[in-house]
Amino acid sequence: MIGIVDVKTGNNSSRVWMGCALALLMPTLLSAQVSLTTVVDLAQHNSSAVKLAETDHRKAEAALGQSTDVLVPSLQFGSGLPAVPSVGFMGSPPSIFTGSLQSLVFSMPQKQYIMSARDGVRAATLSLKSAREQVALEASTAYIELDTVNHELEVAHQQEGFAARLVEIEQQRAEAGVDPLSELLQARLTAAELHLKRLHLESRAGTLAQQLASLTGLQVSVIAPDKASIPEIPEIRASDPRRPLHGIEAAQMLARSKEHLAKADTQFPLLPQISFVAAYSRDTTLLNNANSYYARKLKSDNFSSGFQIQIPLFDLGHRDKVKESAAEALRAKVEAEQAERQNDVAIAELTGSLRELDALAEIASLKQQIANQQIAAVQTELESGNGVSATPGAAQQVSPKAEQLAHIDERQKYAEALDASFDLSKARLNLLCALGHMEDWLRELHGK
């Protein structure tokens, strides 16, 4: 696991020393392993999906503040001085500066708007949690697969070594006339197939490392999985207790927010709205002849206040807005129901897959054990002979190439067992997430 050292520098010399220390430590850092906990934490911090969810959360909080701030008096100030003296009737008192104060006092629809905004914040919070869980699932799956592929690469290198030895043996046997040329060609074909397999694994490992680098922001050369940091994935079944999924809860909360919004839009043209208004102006006749047009001289300080009542009578635009918000509320409700049904289908599919993968993992393990026993039998026969005579019908003596073929087969069975184990782990992780137990996995991961 790579540690992060925070060094504070106070002058140029300390920066030089820090640079030298980093230069000395760089080879160690590049060769160190990165734990799964570090990868998940960095992925959640660096993920674009999480950043977008955080932005949506801030936007929802701002919308809530906007819906509640209309109840707080807002103060506006304005000022204007004439560029040249005014002549004639201006239609309004000549003010040096004006100030106005306004706030909403009574509005039944506004209560629904506030409730809608609050549910929007809750939905954004749940969506943020869901995004973090999805990123953790993606990073964990890629990390475990990269660890599996790295082990398979080790197996592939071993197989190539056995294949090279097999080709060497067949070359000697073909030259001695013991085996036909086809056996040599078959050995070379086996070596070529194993070489292709290794190239495929290297390509897959590079892709996974790049995926983790994109998720975490680390350099590809630094990403080296540490198998000891991967906690055991618990066995889980569809019959285990389900917990609410943050993604589904977010969809349901968003649907409720849309319902409040539709209700508010429906109430708006039916109920009056009362606001408190106050205004002050400082008037002057210094650069104008305004007193010539009024019966009395203008006062310098003027103030007014009162309640403004708005009663909507006819508004086609808002009536259409009611239809739009009602349609959005219905759509959000249907999407929430669809997300819940899709999750139920995913749980059913994962449950069926888990049963099959359990059986496949057991079969792969048994095949590997059988291959190990076959290697032991071949090696015993090679060391002591198979105890047969040269009489007609006797079993053929085991050749040295049989040992290499047995080793190649055993390594192949081991690689298949690794594949089956990863597929099982991936299915379990996805079922954990579908049943709402992803937080348990993350707690276990950080506690390891």
C-alpha positions in Angstrom: 0.0 0.0 0.0 1.4 3.4 -1.0 1.4 6.0 1.8 1.0 9.7 1.1 3.5 11.9 2.9 2.5 15.6 3.4 5.7 17.7 3.6 5.5 21.4 4.3 8.3 23.5 3.0 9.3 26.8 4.3 12.2 27.8 2.0 14.0 26.8 -1.1 16.5 24.6 0.6 13.8 22.4 2.1 12.2 22.1 -1.3 15.5 20.9 -2.7 15.9 18.3 0.1 12.3 17.2 -0.5 13.0 16.8 -4.2 16.1 14.7 -3.5 14.1 12.5 -1.1 11.3 11.9 -3.7 13.9 11.1 -6.3 15.4 8.5 -4.0 12.0 7.1 -3.1 10.6 7.1 -6.6 11.9 3.6 -7.6 10.4 2.2 -4.3 7.0 3.9 -4.9 6.9 2.7 -8.5 7.5 -0.9 -7.5 5.2 -0.9 -4.4 1.8 -2.5 -4.4 -1.4 -0.5 -4.2 -4.0 -1.8 -1.8 -7.7 -2.2 -2.8 -8.7 0.3 -0.1 -6.4 2.9 -1.7 -7.8 2.2 -5.2 -11.4 2.5 -4.0 -10.8 5.7 -2.1 -9.0 7.3 -5.0 -11.6 6.1 -7.5 -14.4 7.7 -5.4 -12.4 10.9 -5.1 -11.4 11.1 -8.7 -14.6 9.7 -10.4 -16.4 11.9 -12.9 -19.7 10.3 -11.9 -19.2 11.2 -8.3 -18.2 14.7 -9.2 -21.3 15.1 -11.3 -23.4 13.8 -8.4 -21.7 16.2 -6.1 -22.5 19.0 -8.5 -26.2 17.9 -8.6 -26.2 17.9 -4.8 -24.9 21.5 -4.6 -27.5 22.5 -7.3 -30.3 20.9 -5.3 -29.2 22.7 -2.1 -29.1 26.0 -4.0 -32.6 25.3 -5.3 -33.8 24.7 -1.7 -32.2 27.9 -0.6 -33.9 29.8 -3.5 -37.3 28.4 -2.6 -37.0 29.4 1.1 -35.3 32.8 0.6 -38.4 34.3 -0.9 -39.7 34.5 2.6 -36.7 36.6 3.7 -37.1 40.3 2.9 -35.0 41.3 -0.1 -33.5 44.8 -0.2 -32.8 46.8 -3.4 -31.0 50.1 -3.7 -30.8 52.4 -6.8 -29.3 55.8 -7.5 -29.3 58.1 -10.5 -28.1 61.7 -11.0 -29.0 63.7 -14.1 -26.1 64.6 -16.4 -27.6 68.0 -17.2 -30.5 69.9 -15.6 -33.9 68.6 -16.4 -36.5 70.7 -18.0 -40.2 70.0 -18.3 -42.5 67.3 -16.8 -40.7 64.0 -16.1 -43.6 61.9 -15.0 -42.0 60.7 -11.8 -40.5 62.4 -8.8 -36.8 63.3 -9.3 -35.1 60.9 -6.9 -31.4 60.9 -5.9 -31.6 57.3 -4.7 -34.4 54.8 -3.9 -34.6 51.7 -1.7 -37.2 49.0 -1.7 -37.9 46.0 0.5 -40.1 43.0 -0.5 -40.9 39.6 0.9 -43.5 36.9 0.4 -45.9 36.7 3.3 -48.5 34.1 2.3 -48.5 31.5 -0.5 -49.9 28.0 -0.3 -48.1 26.9 -3.5 -44.7 28.1 -2.0 -45.0 25.5 0.7 -45.2 22.8 -1.9 -42.3 24.3 -3.8 -40.2 24.2 -0.6 -41.2 20.5 0.1 -40.3 19.7 -3.5 -36.8 21.3 -3.1 -36.2 19.5 0.1 -37.0 16.1 -1.5 -34.7 17.1 -4.4 -31.9 17.6 -1.9 -32.6 14.1 -0.4 -32.7 12.6 -3.9 -29.4 14.2 -4.7 -27.8 13.0 -1.5 -29.0 9.4 -2.2 -27.8 9.7 -5.8 -24.3 10.7 -4.6 -24.2 7.7 -2.3 -25.3 5.4 -5.1 -22.6 6.9 -7.4 -19.9 6.3 -4.8 -21.1 2.7 -4.4 -21.1 2.1 -8.2 -17.6 3.5 -8.5 -16.4 1.3 -5.6 -18.0 -1.7 -7.3 -16.3 -0.9 -10.6 -12.9 -0.3 -9.1 -13.1 -3.5 -6.9 -14.1 -5.6 -9.8 -11.3 -4.3 -12.1 -8.8 -4.6 -9.2 -9.7 -8.2 -8.5 -9.7 -9.1 -12.2 -6.3 -7.5 -12.7 -4.9 -9.5 -9.7 -6.4 -12.7 -11.3 -4.9 -11.9 -14.8 -1.5 -11.2 -13.2 -1.6 -14.7 -11.7 -2.7 -16.1 -15.0 0.3 -14.4 -16.6 2.6 -16.1 -14.2 1.0 -19.4 -15.2 1.3 -18.6 -18.9 5.0 -17.9 -18.5 5.4 -21.3 -16.8 3.4 -23.0 -19.6 5.7 -21.4 -22.2 8.7 -22.8 -20.4 7.2 -26.3 -20.4 6.3 -25.8 -24.1 9.8 -24.8 -25.0 11.2 -27.9 -23.2 8.6 -30.0 -25.1 9.7 -28.6 -28.4 13.3 -29.4 -27.5 12.4 -33.0 -26.6 10.4 -33.5 -29.8 13.2 -32.0 -31.9 15.6 -34.6 -30.4 13.2 -37.4 -30.9 12.4 -36.4 -34.4 16.1 -36.2 -35.3 16.6 -39.7 -33.7 13.7 -41.0 -35.8 11.7 -42.0 -32.6 8.8 -39.7 -33.4 7.4 -38.4 -36.7 7.7 -34.8 -37.8 4.0 -34.3 -37.1 4.8 -34.6 -33.3 7.4 -31.9 -33.6 4.9 -29.7 -35.4 2.2 -30.4 -32.8 4.6 -29.3 -30.1 5.4 -26.1 -31.9 1.7 -25.5 -32.4 1.2 -25.9 -28.6 4.0 -23.4 -27.9 2.5 -20.9 -30.4 -0.9 -21.2 -28.9 0.5 -20.6 -25.4 2.4 -17.6 -26.7 -0.8 -16.2 -28.1 -2.6 -16.8 -24.8 0.1 -14.9 -23.0 -0.2 -12.0 -25.4 -3.9 -11.9 -24.8 -3.4 -11.9 -21.1 -0.9 -9.1 -21.3 -3.3 -7.0 -23.4 -6.1 -7.6 -20.9 -3.8 -6.7 -18.0 -2.8 -3.5 -19.8 -6.5 -2.6 -20.4 -7.4 -3.2 -16.7 -4.4 -1.2 -15.5 -5.4 1.7 -17.7 -9.0 1.4 -16.5 -7.8 1.6 -12.9 -5.5 4.5 -13.8 -8.5 6.4 -15.3 -10.5 5.7 -12.2 -7.9 6.6 -9.6 -5.7 9.2 -11.4 -2.6 7.0 -10.6 0.1 6.2 -13.2 -0.3 2.9 -14.9 3.2 1.9 -13.9 2.3 2.3 -10.2 -0.8 0.1 -10.2 0.2 -3.4 -8.9 -2.5 -5.3 -7.0 -1.9 -6.6 -3.5 -3.9 -9.9 -3.1 -3.6 -9.7 0.7 -5.6 -6.4 0.7 -8.7 -8.1 -0.9 -11.1 -9.2 1.8 -13.0 -12.4 1.3 -16.3 -11.8 -0.5 -19.1 -13.2 1.7 -21.4 -15.8 0.3 -24.8 -14.1 -0.2 -28.1 -15.3 -1.6 -31.3 -13.7 -2.8 -33.1 -15.0 0.3 -30.9 -12.8 2.5 -32.5 -9.6 3.9 -32.7 -6.8 1.3 -31.8 -3.3 2.2 -33.0 -0.1 0.4 -30.9 0.7 -2.6 -29.7 4.3 -2.7 -30.3 4.5 -6.4 -33.9 3.3 -6.1 -34.5 5.5 -3.1 -33.2 8.5 -5.0 -35.5 7.8 -7.9 -38.5 7.5 -5.5 -37.5 10.7 -3.7 -37.2 12.5 -7.1 -40.6 11.3 -8.0 -42.0 12.7 -4.8 -40.3 16.0 -5.4 -41.9 16.2 -8.9 -45.3 15.4 -7.3 -44.9 18.3 -4.9 -43.9 20.6 -7.8 -46.9 19.5 -9.8 -49.2 20.1 -6.8 -47.7 23.6 -6.3 -48.2 24.5 -10.0 -51.8 23.3 -9.7 -52.5 25.5 -6.7 -50.8 28.6 -8.1 -53.7 29.8 -10.3 -56.3 29.0 -7.7 -55.0 30.8 -4.5 -54.0 34.4 -3.8 -50.5 35.4 -3.0 -49.6 38.1 -0.4 -46.4 40.0 -0.3 -45.1 42.8 1.9 -43.6 45.8 0.1 -41.9 48.9 1.4 -40.2 51.7 -0.5 -38.2 54.8 0.3 -36.9 57.6 -2.0 -34.8 60.7 -1.5 -36.1 63.4 -3.9 -34.5 66.7 -4.9 -35.3 69.8 -7.0 -31.7 70.9 -7.3 -31.3 70.2 -11.0 -34.9 70.3 -12.2 -38.0 72.5 -12.1 -40.3 69.7 -10.7 -42.1 72.1 -8.3 -43.6 73.9 -11.2 -45.8 70.9 -12.0 -47.0 70.0 -8.5 -49.5 71.8 -6.2 -47.2 71.6 -3.3 -43.4 71.4 -3.0 -41.8 68.0 -3.1 -40.7 66.5 0.2 -37.1 65.3 0.3 -37.9 62.0 2.2 -40.7 59.8 1.0 -41.7 56.4 2.4 -44.5 53.9 1.7 -45.3 50.4 2.7 -48.2 47.9 2.3 -49.3 44.4 1.4 -49.6 43.4 -2.2 -52.2 40.9 -3.0 -52.1 39.0 -6.3 -55.2 37.1 -7.5 -54.6 35.1 -10.7 -57.7 35.3 -13.0 -56.6 34.1 -16.4 -53.2 32.7 -17.3 -53.0 30.2 -20.2 -49.2 30.0 -19.9 -49.4 28.7 -16.3 -52.2 26.3 -17.2 -49.8 24.7 -19.7 -47.1 24.7 -17.0 -49.4 22.6 -14.8 -49.8 20.0 -17.6 -46.0 19.9 -18.0 -45.2 19.4 -14.4 -47.9 16.7 -14.0 -46.3 14.8 -16.9 -42.8 15.1 -15.4 -44.2 13.8 -12.1 -45.8 10.8 -13.8 -42.6 10.1 -15.7 -40.4 10.2 -12.6 -42.8 7.8 -10.8 -42.7 5.3 -13.7 -38.9 5.5 -13.8 -38.7 4.8 -10.1 -40.9 1.7 -10.5 -39.0 0.6 -13.5 -35.7 0.8 -11.6 -37.1 -1.3 -8.9 -38.3 -4.0 -11.3 -35.0 -4.0 -13.1 -33.2 -4.6 -9.8 -35.5 -7.5 -9.0 -34.7 -9.0 -12.4 -30.9 -8.5 -11.9 -31.2 -10.3 -8.5 -32.9 -13.2 -10.1 -30.3 -13.5 -12.9 -27.4 -13.2 -10.4 -28.9 -15.8 -8.2 -29.1 -18.3 -11.1 -25.6 -17.4 -12.2 -24.2 -17.9 -8.7 -25.4 -21.4 -8.5 -23.8 -22.2 -11.9 -20.6 -20.5 -11.0 -20.4 -22.3 -7.7 -20.6 -25.6 -9.6 -18.1 -24.5 -12.2 -15.6 -23.4 -9.5 -15.9 -26.8 -7.8 -15.4 -28.6 -11.2 -12.3 -26.4 -12.0 -10.8 -27.2 -8.6 -11.4 -30.9 -9.0 -9.8 -30.9 -12.5 -6.7 -29.1 -11.1 -6.4 -31.7 -8.3 -6.7 -34.5 -10.9 -4.0 -32.8 -13.0 -1.7 -32.6 -10.0 -2.2 -36.3 -9.4 -1.4 -37.1 -13.0 1.9 -35.1 -12.8 2.9 -37.1 -9.7 2.1 -40.4 -11.5 4.1 -39.4 -14.6 7.1 -38.3 -12.5 7.0 -41.5 -10.5 7.0 -43.6 -13.7 9.8 -41.5 -15.2 12.0 -42.0 -12.1 11.3 -45.7 -11.5 10.1 -46.9 -14.9 6.6 -48.2 -15.4 7.6 -51.8 -14.7 6.8 -53.2 -18.1 8.7 -55.7 -20.1 9.4 -55.9 -23.8 6.8 -58.6 -24.2 4.2 -58.1 -26.9 1.2 -56.2 -25.7 3.0 -54.5 -22.8 2.2 -50.9 -22.0 4.5 -48.4 -23.6 7.2 -46.7 -21.5 6.3 -43.2 -20.5 8.4 -40.6 -22.5 9.9 -37.4 -21.1 7.5 -35.3 -23.2 4.6 -36.7 -21.2 5.9 -34.8 -18.1 5.9 -31.5 -20.0 2.4 -32.2 -21.4 1.2 -33.0 -17.9 2.7 -29.8 -16.5 1.1 -27.7 -19.3 -2.3 -29.4 -18.6 -2.0 -28.8 -14.9 -1.2 -25.1 -15.4 -4.1 -24.8 -17.8 -6.5 -26.3 -15.2 -5.1 -23.9 -12.6 -5.7 -20.9 -14.9 -9.3 -22.2 -15.4 -9.7 -22.4 -11.7 -8.6 -18.8 -11.3 -11.1 -17.7 -14.0 -13.9 -19.6 -12.3 -13.0 -18.0 -8.9 -13.0 -14.5 -10.4 -16.4 -15.0 -12.1 -17.8 -16.2 -8.8 -16.3 -13.2 -6.9 -17.7 -10.8 -9.5 -21.2 -12.3 -9.3 -21.1 -12.1 -5.5 -20.1 -8.5 -5.6 -22.8 -7.6 -8.0 -25.4 -9.4 -5.9 -24.1 -7.6 -2.8 -24.8 -4.3 -4.5 -28.2 -5.4 -5.8 -29.3 -6.4 -2.3 -28.1 -3.2 -0.8 -25.2 -4.7 1.2 -22.4 -2.7 -0.6 -21.8 -0.6 2.5 -21.0 -3.7 4.5 -18.4 -4.6 1.9 -16.9 -1.1 2.0 -16.7 -1.2 5.8 -15.0 -4.6 5.7 -12.6 -3.3 3.1 -11.6 -0.2 5.1 -11.3 -2.3 8.3 -8.9 -4.8 6.7 
